[in-house]
Amino acid sequence: MEYTTGATSHNSVGDLEFHSRRGATAHFVKILTKYVLKEHVGPFVFAATAVTSLMLLQYVGKRLGDLVGKGLPWRVVGEFFVLSLPLTVALTLPMAVLVAVLYAYSRMASENEITAMRANGISMRTLMVPTFFAGLVVAIVMLVFNDQVLSGANHQLAVLQNDIARTKPSFALKEQIINTVVDQKLYMRAARIDRASQQMRDVVIYDVSNPAHRRTIYADSGTLGFAANRTDLVMHLYDGWMVEVPTQSPTQLTRLFYKRDLLRVPNVTNTFTATDADSATKSDREMSVCEMQRHFADVDYRWQEAAYERAQAQARILQLKGEKHVQWPTKPVRRNPMGLGRIYCGLLHAVFGVKTAEAATLAPSQAGGAPVAQQRVPARPAQQQQQAVPPQGAQRPLPPSAGGVPAPVRADTGVEIINGQRVLRSFPQARPGQQGPPEFDPGLNEIQLRGEAENALGREKVMRYMTIRYDIEIQKKFSLAAACLIFVLLGPPIALRFPRGGVGLVIGVSFAVFALYYVGLIGGETLADSEIISPFWAMWGANLILFVLGIVLTARMNQVSGATRGGDWSEIRETLRHLFGRLIGRAPREAA
């Protein structure tokens, strides 16, 4: 019993020491995590604020010409600034993450804090864990921001810019030049204009509003002013004539002389009027992921349908030429393409039950949406089809030809010879279980069929381009969010390799990496628009390259001592000189 009691006491002390050490380790890890994250907060906030302010000023500076001279209220100008902010934040937030990571680890390495941590058995990968999870949180927040906030702000900004563009608070005319009164509709030239009395001399007005008739009005003199509503321009013209020339018959001329004429031009000037953003149409950059996914599925179906109609017309041409074995296209089926957008919307619907996500993830029959592009010729009831289409191998009565004699019919091809011209009228009834020729407009010859094929090809190209645009924008929202996580992986190895680079290294590396990243993003988008590469590789190519580079540098990070010696700009210059020397085949000689 005494032995048992002693053993029990010994085990209790050991367990107490173990839990004490475990608690101390957990407490130390908690303190270390807070310290590492605290080192990132200041640089992140500063970088996000500074870079966002610079890019916002640059963007607003480009649009300043659209704002000044419009007489806009301060509320509208402030709204323009606020709505421009999300677009800038979406570009600068990943850059702020990279700046914060580079600065925090570079500072800790330059002050020997990294060396002290490694001396106490803390590996660099362990030190990166808090930063990695913080980057994951930032990436998720940015994905939600790009999906909900950015898309809505872009839509409201586009509507606001259209409202500002329509605002014309002033109207001024200059002498001896052709002035635009209404763009692409009415132009005017006056030899003399008295600003005080608004008297005009030797006036010529060009009216091109009607494409069928071009009208020119001449006047010896006149006056101009605004109507009571202050938006319509009123001109009183004296002692002149007007000439009207039909566009289709330029040799004809109509001339009318007058002593006095009144010309009223509506909406020459107006004030700012806000448009309801909910009633305006959205572009791809103004939609959320689920909205784009739904439109992507619709446009994808239109693309397949246009390709089906083109192949159908080509098959009819072969049938018209007497081909007996024609490969008929299969009618397309509406689908919801699998991808990041569909997975994301499925998660939203499963977790939050978002309506737009439900519409983007359900099957077309469940979503209640009719096919976007209807068939050109509606399907007829089965009884009417049996009456209209003769059975296999049978002939049907035809309308008489020009000579009054019915033309012969080839029942196996559905080709009629009318006035010596081969014309498609109908096809034989397809046997059950076989893909037969579909309904089509009767009485089509080869020229008409080729026109239908060209029309379908044009729609096919447009729909294909739209599918690419929607896919690019969906991939871009996820790619920009993932960049935050990739920069967290890429920053620490670079900062520890050059700990004495200081702020200059942080800014230089950040701008270099982001310049390469955005060049790859813009270049990839151009290549995807040209159908050289897929939208996925266009938007994720730069991310994958930086991810692989980050993995390689992180794997070699334990070889970095973290000491303050070396790692300054001189070493960077030496590294670049050695690299370029190898590239040109003249590597520097090793020191003796």
CORGI-V218258 format. One record per pair of residues at least 4 apart in sequence whose ideal C-beta (glycine too) atoms are under 6 Angstrom apart, sorted by sequence separation. I is the first residue (numbers start at 1). J is the second residue. If there is no record, write none. Layout:
((I:J) (I:J))
This chain:
((34:38) (40:44) (43:47) (46:50) (47:51) (48:52) (52:56) (57:61) (72:76) (88:92) (89:93) (92:96) (100:104) (102:106) (122:126) (128:132) (144:148) (145:149) (146:150) (153:157) (182:186) (226:230) (282:286) (287:291) (292:296) (338:342) (340:344) (347:351) (348:352) (358:362) (362:366) (380:384) (384:388) (385:389) (390:394) (400:404) (430:434) (444:448) (475:479) (487:491) (491:495) (501:505) (504:508) (505:509) (511:515) (519:523) (520:524) (533:537) (536:540) (537:541) (540:544) (543:547) (550:554) (567:571) (72:77) (108:113) (109:114) (117:122) (181:186) (194:199) (227:232) (282:287) (287:292) (318:323) (362:367) (364:369) (380:385) (410:415) (418:423) (444:449) (527:532) (528:533) (533:538) (566:571) (581:586) (582:587) (108:114) (173:179) (208:214) (246:252) (348:354) (390:396) (400:406) (401:407) (430:436) (527:533) (581:587) (180:187) (181:188) (193:200) (227:234) (319:326) (409:416) (415:422) (416:423) (498:505) (528:535) (581:588) (207:215) (245:253) (318:326) (349:357) (359:367) (398:406) (178:187) (179:188) (192:201) (225:234) (348:357) (349:358) (398:407) (407:416) (408:417) (416:425) (190:200) (191:201) (206:216) (244:254) (407:417) (414:424) (427:437) (528:538) (578:588) (178:189) (191:202) (224:235) (315:326) (407:418) (414:425) (527:538) (205:217) (243:255) (345:357) (349:361) (414:426) (190:203) (222:235) (223:236) (315:328) (414:427) (525:538) (204:218) (222:236) (241:255) (242:256) (395:409) (524:538) (189:204) (222:237) (345:360) (346:361) (494:509) (203:219) (241:257) (345:361) (395:411) (188:205) (221:238) (312:329) (401:418) (402:419) (425:442) (524:541) (175:193) (219:237) (311:329) (393:411) (401:419) (187:206) (203:222) (220:239) (173:193) (201:221) (220:240) (423:443) (424:444) (186:207) (219:240) (308:329) (521:542) (200:222) (218:240) (238:260) (423:445) (520:542) (218:241) (185:209) (199:223) (237:261) (308:332) (59:84) (198:223) (217:242) (517:542) (198:224) (198:225) (216:243) (305:332) (235:263) (304:332) (215:244) (234:264) (334:364) (213:244) (214:245) (56:88) (232:264) (233:265) (55:88) (213:246) (301:334) (232:266) (212:247) (233:268) (52:88) (231:267) (392:428) (52:89) (55:92) (300:337) (334:371) (389:426) (231:269) (231:270) (297:336) (52:92) (389:429) (51:92) (51:95) (48:96) (293:341) (47:96) (93:142) (293:342) (44:96) (47:99) (289:341) (293:345) (472:525) (289:344) (290:345) (44:100) (90:146) (472:528) (490:546) (43:100) (486:543) (40:100) (43:103) (90:150) (468:528) (475:535) (479:539) (486:546) (490:550) (493:553) (475:536) (479:540) (482:543) (486:547) (489:550) (493:554) (377:439) (86:149) (472:535) (476:539) (497:560) (40:104) (86:150) (471:535) (475:539) (479:543) (493:557) (496:560) (39:104) (291:356) (294:359) (499:564) (290:356) (294:360) (496:562) (86:153) (290:357) (293:360) (468:535) (500:567) (305:373) (499:567) (500:568) (498:567) (83:153) (290:360) (302:372) (301:372) (302:373) (83:156) (83:157) (298:372) (181:265) (37:130) (36:130) (319:413) (320:415) (33:130) (37:134) (70:167) (171:268) (66:164) (71:169) (171:269) (70:169) (168:269) (168:270) (320:422) (320:424) (167:272) (328:435) (316:424) (328:437) (163:274) (163:275) (159:275) (159:277) (156:277) (159:280) (320:446) (155:282) (317:446) (154:285) (155:286) (154:286) (317:449) (316:449) (341:474) (151:286) (151:287) (313:449) (151:288) (340:478) (313:452) (314:453) (313:453) (147:288) (147:289) (310:453) (310:456) (309:456) (310:457) (306:456) (306:459) (307:460) (306:460) (306:463) (303:463) (302:463) (303:464) (299:463) (303:467) (299:466) (300:467) (299:467) (296:470) (295:470) (292:470) (292:473) (292:474) (284:469) (289:474) (284:470) (289:477) (284:473) (72:272) (147:477) (146:477) (143:481) (142:481) (139:481) (142:484) (139:484) (138:484) (139:485) (135:484) (136:485) (135:485) (135:488) (132:488) (131:488) (128:492) (97:484) (101:488) (105:492) (109:496) (94:483) (98:487) (102:491) (106:495) (110:499) (94:484) (97:487) (101:491) (105:495) (109:499) (110:500) (98:491) (102:495) (106:499) (103:506) (102:506) (99:506) (99:510) (98:510) (95:514) (124:557) (115:562) (114:562) (109:562) (110:564))
